[in-house]
Amino acid sequence: MFLLRYFMFFAMLAVLYISRINTESIADYLLCQITDLEDMIKKKEIYHASMIHELRGPLSAAVSGTDLLSLSRNLSQEDSLSLAIIKQCNDIVLNLINNALDMAKLEAGKVELDFQFTHV
């Protein structure tokens, strides 16, 4: 957002220098463009958050299914190994989706960070 405003400011200066037309109309136009871009960015953030949330539901069902299968006592050693690989892949993808959802929440301003000291 910060860089976008500076880009628009310098674009306005370039237009003023080249065309030398009414500065108020250019400023109004650029302000309108900035607000339109900010609205599009907000819509994109909302879309990403809802899309990521929709992906998490089916993946959670797949994780639950593999958890139930792993409780079975009639699995061969090969099936147990395959199930462990599937569970590991499910966990990786679920972690990625959760991280993306957290980032979407941060971008939308719906999460407050709680900074705490820790010993390293």
KETITOR-667265 format. One record per residue: residue in three letters; residue number from 1; x, y, z of N, C-alpha, C in turn. Coordinates in pm, whole numbers, plus 50000, padded with zeros to 5 digits. Example, Ala and Ser with C-alpha at 12.3 -4.5 7.8 and 13.67 -1.06 7.14 Angstrom:
KETITOR-667265
node res=ala&n=1&n.xx=51319&n.yy=49431&n.zz=50780&ca.xx=51230&ca.yy=49550&ca.zz=50780&c.xx=51320&c.yy=49670&c.zz=50780
node res=ser&n=2&n.xx=51285&n.yy=49775&n.zz=50708&ca.xx=51367&ca.yy=49894&ca.zz=50714&c.xx=51290&c.yy=50003&c.zz=50787
***
This chain:
KETITOR-667265
node res=met&n=1&n.xx=50084&n.yy=49882&n.zz=50000&ca.xx=50000&ca.yy=50000&ca.zz=50000&c.xx=50089&c.yy=50125&c.zz=50000
node res=phe&n=2&n.xx=50195&n.yy=50121&n.zz=50078&ca.xx=50286&ca.yy=50234&ca.zz=50090&c.xx=50352&c.yy=50265&c.zz=49956
node res=leu&n=3&n.xx=50403&n.yy=50161&n.zz=49891&ca.xx=50470&ca.yy=50180&ca.zz=49762&c.xx=50372&c.yy=50222&c.zz=49654
node res=leu&n=4&n.xx=50250&n.yy=50173&n.zz=49663&ca.xx=50149&ca.yy=50207&ca.zz=49565&c.xx=50119&c.yy=50356&c.zz=49566
node res=arg&n=5&n.xx=50111&n.yy=50414&n.zz=49684&ca.xx=50084&ca.yy=50558&ca.zz=49693&c.xx=50199&c.yy=50640&c.zz=49635
node res=tyr&n=6&n.xx=50322&n.yy=50599&n.zz=49661&ca.xx=50435&ca.yy=50671&ca.zz=49604&c.xx=50439&c.yy=50656&c.zz=49453
node res=phe&n=7&n.xx=50408&n.yy=50537&n.zz=49404&ca.xx=50403&ca.yy=50517&ca.zz=49260&c.xx=50300&c.yy=50609&c.zz=49197
node res=met&n=8&n.xx=50182&n.yy=50618&n.zz=49258&ca.xx=50078&ca.yy=50703&ca.zz=49205&c.xx=50119&c.yy=50850&c.zz=49213
node res=phe&n=9&n.xx=50191&n.yy=50889&n.zz=49318&ca.xx=50237&ca.yy=51028&ca.zz=49331&c.xx=50333&c.yy=51063&c.zz=49218
node res=phe&n=10&n.xx=50429&n.yy=50974&n.zz=49191&ca.xx=50524&ca.yy=51002&ca.zz=49085&c.xx=50458&c.yy=50995&c.zz=48947
node res=ala&n=11&n.xx=50359&n.yy=50909&n.zz=48932&ca.xx=50285&ca.yy=50906&ca.zz=48807&c.xx=50212&c.yy=51038&c.zz=48786
node res=met&n=12&n.xx=50156&n.yy=51093&n.zz=48893&ca.xx=50088&ca.yy=51222&ca.zz=48885&c.xx=50187&c.yy=51331&c.zz=48844
node res=leu&n=13&n.xx=50307&n.yy=51332&n.zz=48901&ca.xx=50407&ca.yy=51432&ca.zz=48865&c.xx=50447&c.yy=51419&c.zz=48719
node res=ala&n=14&n.xx=50460&n.yy=51297&n.zz=48671&ca.xx=50496&ca.yy=51276&ca.zz=48530&c.xx=50386&c.yy=51328&c.zz=48439
node res=val&n=15&n.xx=50262&n.yy=51301&n.zz=48474&ca.xx=50151&ca.yy=51349&ca.zz=48391&c.xx=50146&c.yy=51501&c.zz=48392
node res=leu&n=16&n.xx=50169&n.yy=51560&n.zz=48508&ca.xx=50170&ca.yy=51707&ca.zz=48515&c.xx=50280&c.yy=51767&c.zz=48430
node res=tyr&n=17&n.xx=50395&n.yy=51707&n.zz=48433&ca.xx=50507&ca.yy=51760&ca.zz=48357&c.xx=50483&c.yy=51747&c.zz=48207
node res=ile&n=18&n.xx=50431&n.yy=51632&n.zz=48165&ca.xx=50413&ca.yy=51607&ca.zz=48021&c.xx=50297&c.yy=51687&c.zz=47965
node res=ser&n=19&n.xx=50184&n.yy=51683&n.zz=48030&ca.xx=50065&ca.yy=51742&ca.zz=47970&c.xx=50035&c.yy=51884&c.zz=48016
node res=arg&n=20&n.xx=50079&n.yy=51922&n.zz=48134&ca.xx=50058&ca.yy=52055&ca.zz=48191&c.xx=49909&c.yy=52095&c.zz=48187
node res=ile&n=21&n.xx=49824&n.yy=52003&n.zz=48233&ca.xx=49682&ca.yy=52033&ca.zz=48238&c.xx=49641&c.yy=52062&c.zz=48381
node res=asn&n=22&n.xx=49516&n.yy=52078&n.zz=48404&ca.xx=49462&ca.yy=52115&ca.zz=48535&c.xx=49504&c.yy=52015&c.zz=48642
node res=thr&n=23&n.xx=49574&n.yy=52064&n.zz=48745&ca.xx=49626&ca.yy=51975&ca.zz=48849&c.xx=49516&c.yy=51917&c.zz=48937
node res=glu&n=24&n.xx=49410&n.yy=51989&n.zz=48955&ca.xx=49302&ca.yy=51939&ca.zz=49041&c.xx=49234&c.yy=51817&c.zz=48979
node res=ser&n=25&n.xx=49213&n.yy=51819&n.zz=48849&ca.xx=49148&ca.yy=51705&ca.zz=48787&c.xx=49238&c.yy=51581&c.zz=48790
node res=ile&n=26&n.xx=49367&n.yy=51600&n.zz=48776&ca.xx=49460&ca.yy=51487&ca.zz=48783&c.xx=49464&c.yy=51431&c.zz=48925
node res=ala&n=27&n.xx=49469&n.yy=51519&n.zz=49024&ca.xx=49471&ca.yy=51475&ca.zz=49162&c.xx=49344&c.yy=51399&c.zz=49197
node res=asp&n=28&n.xx=49230&n.yy=51449&n.zz=49151&ca.xx=49103&ca.yy=51380&ca.zz=49176&c.xx=49102&c.yy=51243&c.zz=49110
node res=tyr&n=29&n.xx=49151&n.yy=51237&n.zz=48988&ca.xx=49156&ca.yy=51110&ca.zz=48916&c.xx=49245&c.yy=51010&c.zz=48988
node res=leu&n=30&n.xx=49363&n.yy=51055&n.zz=49030&ca.xx=49456&ca.yy=50965&ca.zz=49097&c.xx=49403&c.yy=50920&c.zz=49232
node res=leu&n=31&n.xx=49339&n.yy=51008&n.zz=49306&ca.xx=49280&ca.yy=50968&ca.zz=49434&c.xx=49170&c.yy=50865&c.zz=49413
node res=cys&n=32&n.xx=49092&n.yy=50882&n.zz=49308&ca.xx=48988&ca.yy=50785&ca.zz=49275&c.xx=49050&c.yy=50649&c.zz=49241
node res=gln&n=33&n.xx=49160&n.yy=50651&n.zz=49165&ca.xx=49229&ca.yy=50527&ca.zz=49130&c.xx=49286&c.yy=50458&c.zz=49253
node res=ile&n=34&n.xx=49341&n.yy=50535&n.zz=49346&ca.xx=49397&ca.yy=50478&ca.zz=49468&c.xx=49288&c.yy=50412&c.zz=49551
node res=thr&n=35&n.xx=49174&n.yy=50479&n.zz=49566&ca.xx=49066&ca.yy=50418&ca.zz=49644&c.xx=49012&c.yy=50293&c.zz=49575
node res=asp&n=36&n.xx=49006&n.yy=50294&n.zz=49442&ca.xx=48962&ca.yy=50174&ca.zz=49370&c.xx=49060&c.yy=50058&c.zz=49392
node res=leu&n=37&n.xx=49188&n.yy=50087&n.zz=49389&ca.xx=49289&ca.yy=49984&ca.zz=49412&c.xx=49281&c.yy=49930&c.zz=49555
node res=glu&n=38&n.xx=49260&n.yy=50017&n.zz=49651&ca.xx=49247&ca.yy=49972&ca.zz=49790&c.xx=49125&c.yy=49883&c.zz=49807
node res=asp&n=39&n.xx=49015&n.yy=49917&n.zz=49741&ca.xx=48895&ca.yy=49833&ca.zz=49746&c.xx=48921&c.yy=49697&c.zz=49683
node res=met&n=40&n.xx=48993&n.yy=49695&n.zz=49571&ca.xx=49025&ca.yy=49567&ca.zz=49506&c.xx=49114&c.yy=49481&c.zz=49594
node res=ile&n=41&n.xx=49208&n.yy=49543&n.zz=49663&ca.xx=49297&ca.yy=49468&ca.zz=49751&c.xx=49218&c.yy=49408&c.zz=49867
node res=lys&n=42&n.xx=49124&n.yy=49483&n.zz=49924&ca.xx=49041&ca.yy=49430&ca.zz=50032&c.xx=48957&c.yy=49312&c.zz=49984
node res=lys&n=43&n.xx=48900&n.yy=49324&n.zz=49863&ca.xx=48821&ca.yy=49214&ca.zz=49808&c.xx=48906&c.yy=49091&c.zz=49784
node res=lys&n=44&n.xx=49030&n.yy=49113&n.zz=49738&ca.xx=49122&ca.yy=49000&ca.zz=49715&c.xx=49154&c.yy=48929&c.zz=49846
node res=glu&n=45&n.xx=49176&n.yy=49007&n.zz=49952&ca.xx=49208&ca.yy=48948&ca.zz=50082&c.xx=49090&c.yy=48866&c.zz=50134
node res=ile&n=46&n.xx=48969&n.yy=48918&n.zz=50118&ca.xx=48850&ca.yy=48844&ca.zz=50163&c.xx=48835&c.yy=48716&c.zz=50082
node res=tyr&n=47&n.xx=48857&n.yy=48724&n.zz=49950&ca.xx=48847&ca.yy=48606&ca.zz=49865&c.xx=48949&c.yy=48500&c.zz=49906
node res=his&n=48&n.xx=49074&n.yy=48541&n.zz=49927&ca.xx=49177&ca.yy=48445&ca.zz=49965&c.xx=49145&c.yy=48378&c.zz=50099
node res=ala&n=49&n.xx=49099&n.yy=48456&n.zz=50195&ca.xx=49066&ca.yy=48399&ca.zz=50325&c.xx=48954&c.yy=48297&c.zz=50314
node res=ser&n=50&n.xx=48850&n.yy=48328&n.zz=50237&ca.xx=48739&ca.yy=48233&ca.zz=50224&c.xx=48780&c.yy=48110&c.zz=50142
node res=met&n=51&n.xx=48862&n.yy=48129&n.zz=50038&ca.xx=48908&ca.yy=48016&ca.zz=49957&c.xx=48993&c.yy=47921&c.zz=50041
node res=ile&n=52&n.xx=49083&n.yy=47975&n.zz=50120&ca.xx=49169&ca.yy=47891&ca.zz=50203&c.xx=49085&c.yy=47818&c.zz=50308
node res=his&n=53&n.xx=48987&n.yy=47887&n.zz=50363&ca.xx=48900&ca.yy=47824&ca.zz=50462&c.xx=48822&c.yy=47709&c.zz=50399
node res=glu&n=54&n.xx=48776&n.yy=47725&n.zz=50276&ca.xx=48703&ca.yy=47619&ca.zz=50207&c.xx=48793&c.yy=47500&c.zz=50175
node res=leu&n=55&n.xx=48920&n.yy=47521&n.zz=50154&ca.xx=49013&ca.yy=47411&ca.zz=50129&c.xx=49038&c.yy=47330&c.zz=50256
node res=arg&n=56&n.xx=49033&n.yy=47396&n.zz=50368&ca.xx=49065&ca.yy=47331&ca.zz=50495&c.xx=48961&c.yy=47226&c.zz=50533
node res=gly&n=57&n.xx=48835&n.yy=47247&n.zz=50499&ca.xx=48730&ca.yy=47152&ca.zz=50536&c.xx=48750&c.yy=47013&c.zz=50477
node res=pro&n=58&n.xx=48761&n.yy=47001&n.zz=50344&ca.xx=48782&ca.yy=46867&ca.zz=50286&c.xx=48913&c.yy=46803&c.zz=50331
node res=leu&n=59&n.xx=49016&n.yy=46883&n.zz=50349&ca.xx=49143&ca.yy=46826&ca.zz=50394&c.xx=49132&c.yy=46773&c.zz=50536
node res=ser&n=60&n.xx=49057&n.yy=46841&n.zz=50620&ca.xx=49036&ca.yy=46791&ca.zz=50756&c.xx=48962&c.yy=46657&c.zz=50754
node res=ala&n=61&n.xx=48870&n.yy=46642&n.zz=50659&ca.xx=48800&ca.yy=46515&ca.zz=50646&c.xx=48897&c.yy=46404&c.zz=50603
node res=ala&n=62&n.xx=48989&n.yy=46435&n.zz=50514&ca.xx=49088&ca.yy=46336&ca.zz=50471&c.xx=49180&c.yy=46297&c.zz=50586
node res=val&n=63&n.xx=49217&n.yy=46394&n.zz=50667&ca.xx=49303&ca.yy=46366&ca.zz=50784&c.xx=49228&c.yy=46276&c.zz=50881
node res=ser&n=64&n.xx=49100&n.yy=46305&n.zz=50903&ca.xx=49021&ca.yy=46222&ca.zz=50994&c.xx=49008&c.yy=46079&c.zz=50941
node res=gly&n=65&n.xx=48991&n.yy=46067&n.zz=50810&ca.xx=48981&ca.yy=45933&ca.zz=50751&c.xx=49108&c.yy=45852&c.zz=50767
node res=thr&n=66&n.xx=49223&n.yy=45915&n.zz=50747&ca.xx=49349&ca.yy=45843&ca.zz=50766&c.xx=49372&c.yy=45809&c.zz=50913
node res=asp&n=67&n.xx=49328&n.yy=45896&n.zz=51002&ca.xx=49339&ca.yy=45866&ca.zz=51145&c.xx=49255&c.yy=45744&c.zz=51182
node res=leu&n=68&n.xx=49135&n.yy=45737&n.zz=51127&ca.xx=49050&ca.yy=45621&ca.zz=51154&c.xx=49109&c.yy=45493&c.zz=51095
node res=leu&n=69&n.xx=49162&n.yy=45502&n.zz=50974&ca.xx=49224&ca.yy=45384&ca.zz=50913&c.xx=49346&c.yy=45336&c.zz=50991
node res=ser&n=70&n.xx=49419&n.yy=45431&n.zz=51048&ca.xx=49539&ca.yy=45390&ca.zz=51122&c.xx=49504&c.yy=45315&c.zz=51250
node res=leu&n=71&n.xx=49381&n.yy=45328&n.zz=51298&ca.xx=49340&ca.yy=45255&ca.zz=51418&c.xx=49306&c.yy=45109&c.zz=51388
node res=ser&n=72&n.xx=49292&n.yy=45076&n.zz=51260&ca.xx=49257&ca.yy=44939&ca.zz=51221&c.xx=49370&c.yy=44842&c.zz=51257
node res=arg&n=73&n.xx=49332&n.yy=44725&n.zz=51306&ca.xx=49432&ca.yy=44624&ca.zz=51345&c.xx=49460&c.yy=44525&c.zz=51232
node res=asn&n=74&n.xx=49386&n.yy=44535&n.zz=51123&ca.xx=49400&ca.yy=44439&ca.zz=51013&c.xx=49485&c.yy=44493&c.zz=50898
node res=leu&n=75&n.xx=49568&n.yy=44592&n.zz=50923&ca.xx=49651&ca.yy=44648&ca.zz=50817&c.xx=49781&c.yy=44571&c.zz=50804
node res=ser&n=76&n.xx=49821&n.yy=44550&n.zz=50679&ca.xx=49951&ca.yy=44488&ca.zz=50657&c.xx=50061&c.yy=44591&c.zz=50682
node res=gln&n=77&n.xx=50184&n.yy=44545&n.zz=50684&ca.xx=50294&ca.yy=44637&ca.zz=50709&c.xx=50306&c.yy=44738&c.zz=50595
node res=glu&n=78&n.xx=50283&n.yy=44692&n.zz=50473&ca.xx=50288&ca.yy=44781&ca.zz=50357&c.xx=50177&c.yy=44886&c.zz=50363
node res=asp&n=79&n.xx=50057&n.yy=44843&n.zz=50403&ca.xx=49945&ca.yy=44937&ca.zz=50416&c.xx=49972&c.yy=45039&c.zz=50527
node res=ser&n=80&n.xx=50031&n.yy=44992&n.zz=50636&ca.xx=50064&ca.yy=45084&ca.zz=50746&c.xx=50166&c.yy=45188&c.zz=50702
node res=leu&n=81&n.xx=50265&n.yy=45145&n.zz=50623&ca.xx=50365&ca.yy=45238&ca.zz=50573&c.xx=50301&c.yy=45339&c.zz=50477
node res=ser&n=82&n.xx=50216&n.yy=45292&n.zz=50388&ca.xx=50147&ca.yy=45383&ca.zz=50295&c.xx=50059&c.yy=45482&c.zz=50371
node res=leu&n=83&n.xx=49991&n.yy=45434&n.zz=50472&ca.xx=49905&ca.yy=45521&ca.zz=50552&c.xx=49986&c.yy=45625&c.zz=50627
node res=ala&n=84&n.xx=50104&n.yy=45588&n.zz=50675&ca.xx=50191&ca.yy=45684&ca.zz=50744&c.xx=50239&c.yy=45793&c.zz=50648
node res=ile&n=85&n.xx=50267&n.yy=45755&n.zz=50524&ca.xx=50309&ca.yy=45853&ca.zz=50424&c.xx=50194&c.yy=45948&c.zz=50392
node res=ile&n=86&n.xx=50073&n.yy=45893&n.zz=50377&ca.xx=49955&ca.yy=45977&ca.zz=50350&c.xx=49931&c.yy=46073&c.zz=50465
node res=lys&n=87&n.xx=49944&n.yy=46023&n.zz=50588&ca.xx=49922&ca.yy=46108&ca.zz=50705&c.xx=50025&c.yy=46220&c.zz=50711
node res=gln&n=88&n.xx=50149&n.yy=46188&n.zz=50679&ca.xx=50253&ca.yy=46290&ca.zz=50680&c.xx=50225&c.yy=46397&c.zz=50574
node res=cys&n=89&n.xx=50183&n.yy=46355&n.zz=50455&ca.xx=50150&ca.yy=46451&ca.zz=50349&c.xx=50029&c.yy=46536&c.zz=50388
node res=asn&n=90&n.xx=49928&n.yy=46473&n.zz=50448&ca.xx=49810&ca.yy=46548&ca.zz=50494&c.xx=49850&c.yy=46655&c.zz=50595
node res=asp&n=91&n.xx=49938&n.yy=46618&n.zz=50688&ca.xx=49980&ca.yy=46713&ca.zz=50791&c.xx=50056&c.yy=46831&c.zz=50730
node res=ile&n=92&n.xx=50140&n.yy=46804&n.zz=50631&ca.xx=50216&ca.yy=46911&ca.zz=50565&c.xx=50122&c.yy=47008&c.zz=50494
node res=val&n=93&n.xx=50027&n.yy=46954&n.zz=50418&ca.xx=49934&ca.yy=47039&ca.zz=50343&c.xx=49843&c.yy=47116&c.zz=50439
node res=leu&n=94&n.xx=49797&n.yy=47050&n.zz=50544&ca.xx=49712&ca.yy=47119&ca.zz=50642&c.xx=49789&c.yy=47231&c.zz=50711
node res=asn&n=95&n.xx=49914&n.yy=47209&n.zz=50741&ca.xx=49998&ca.yy=47313&ca.zz=50801&c.xx=50014&c.yy=47431&c.zz=50705
node res=leu&n=96&n.xx=50036&n.yy=47403&n.zz=50576&ca.xx=50048&ca.yy=47510&ca.zz=50477&c.xx=49919&c.yy=47591&c.zz=50467
node res=ile&n=97&n.xx=49806&n.yy=47522&n.zz=50466&ca.xx=49677&ca.yy=47591&ca.zz=50457&c.xx=49652&c.yy=47674&c.zz=50582
node res=asn&n=98&n.xx=49685&n.yy=47622&n.zz=50698&ca.xx=49668&ca.yy=47698&ca.zz=50822&c.xx=49757&c.yy=47823&c.zz=50823
node res=asn&n=99&n.xx=49880&n.yy=47809&n.zz=50773&ca.xx=49969&ca.yy=47925&ca.zz=50764&c.xx=49915&c.yy=48030&c.zz=50667
node res=ala&n=100&n.xx=49863&n.yy=47984&n.zz=50553&ca.xx=49805&ca.yy=48078&ca.zz=50456&c.xx=49682&c.yy=48147&c.zz=50515
node res=leu&n=101&n.xx=49602&n.yy=48073&n.zz=50590&ca.xx=49484&ca.yy=48133&ca.zz=50655&c.xx=49526&c.yy=48236&c.zz=50760
node res=asp&n=102&n.xx=49631&n.yy=48206&n.zz=50834&ca.xx=49683&ca.yy=48303&ca.zz=50931&c.xx=49733&c.yy=48430&c.zz=50863
node res=met&n=103&n.xx=49801&n.yy=48414&n.zz=50749&ca.xx=49848&ca.yy=48531&ca.zz=50675&c.xx=49732&c.yy=48613&c.zz=50622
node res=ala&n=104&n.xx=49629&n.yy=48546&n.zz=50574&ca.xx=49511&ca.yy=48617&ca.zz=50524&c.xx=49444&c.yy=48695&c.zz=50637
node res=lys&n=105&n.xx=49440&n.yy=48636&n.zz=50756&ca.xx=49383&ca.yy=48707&ca.zz=50871&c.xx=49468&c.yy=48827&c.zz=50909
node res=leu&n=106&n.xx=49599&n.yy=48812&n.zz=50902&ca.xx=49688&ca.yy=48924&ca.zz=50932&c.xx=49668&c.yy=49038&c.zz=50833
node res=glu&n=107&n.xx=49660&n.yy=49004&n.zz=50704&ca.xx=49642&ca.yy=49105&ca.zz=50602&c.xx=49509&c.yy=49176&c.zz=50617
node res=ala&n=108&n.xx=49408&n.yy=49103&n.zz=50659&ca.xx=49275&ca.yy=49163&ca.zz=50676&c.xx=49263&c.yy=49240&c.zz=50807
node res=gly&n=109&n.xx=49365&n.yy=49234&n.zz=50891&ca.xx=49363&ca.yy=49306&ca.zz=51018&c.xx=49275&c.yy=49242&c.zz=51122
node res=lys&n=110&n.xx=49253&n.yy=49112&n.zz=51113&ca.xx=49165&ca.yy=49043&ca.zz=51207&c.xx=49242&c.yy=48972&c.zz=51318
node res=val&n=111&n.xx=49374&n.yy=48989&n.zz=51320&ca.xx=49456&ca.yy=48923&ca.zz=51421&c.xx=49547&c.yy=49026&c.zz=51484
node res=glu&n=112&n.xx=49556&n.yy=49022&n.zz=51614&ca.xx=49650&ca.yy=49106&ca.zz=51684&c.xx=49768&c.yy=49021&c.zz=51727
node res=leu&n=113&n.xx=49887&n.yy=49073&n.zz=51703&ca.xx=50007&ca.yy=49001&ca.zz=51743&c.xx=50036&c.yy=49028&c.zz=51890
node res=asp&n=114&n.xx=50075&n.yy=48923&n.zz=51960&ca.xx=50110&ca.yy=48934&ca.zz=52101&c.xx=50259&c.yy=48904&c.zz=52114
node res=phe&n=115&n.xx=50339&n.yy=49009&n.zz=52119&ca.xx=50483&ca.yy=48991&ca.zz=52128&c.xx=50521&c.yy=48959&c.zz=52272
node res=gln&n=116&n.xx=50601&n.yy=48855&n.zz=52289&ca.xx=50648&ca.yy=48814&ca.zz=52420&c.xx=50795&c.yy=48782&c.zz=52412
node res=phe&n=117&n.xx=50864&n.yy=48805&n.zz=52523&ca.xx=51004&ca.yy=48771&ca.zz=52529&c.xx=51017&c.yy=48620&c.zz=52546
node res=thr&n=118&n.xx=51122&n.yy=48568&n.zz=52483&ca.xx=51150&ca.yy=48425&ca.zz=52497&c.xx=51299&c.yy=48405&c.zz=52507
node res=his&n=119&n.xx=51340&n.yy=48299&n.zz=52571&ca.xx=51480&ca.yy=48267&ca.zz=52584&c.xx=51520&c.yy=48175&c.zz=52468
node res=val&n=120&n.xx=51629&n.yy=48211&n.zz=52405&ca.xx=51676&ca.yy=48131&ca.zz=52290&c.xx=51798&c.yy=48053&c.zz=52330
***
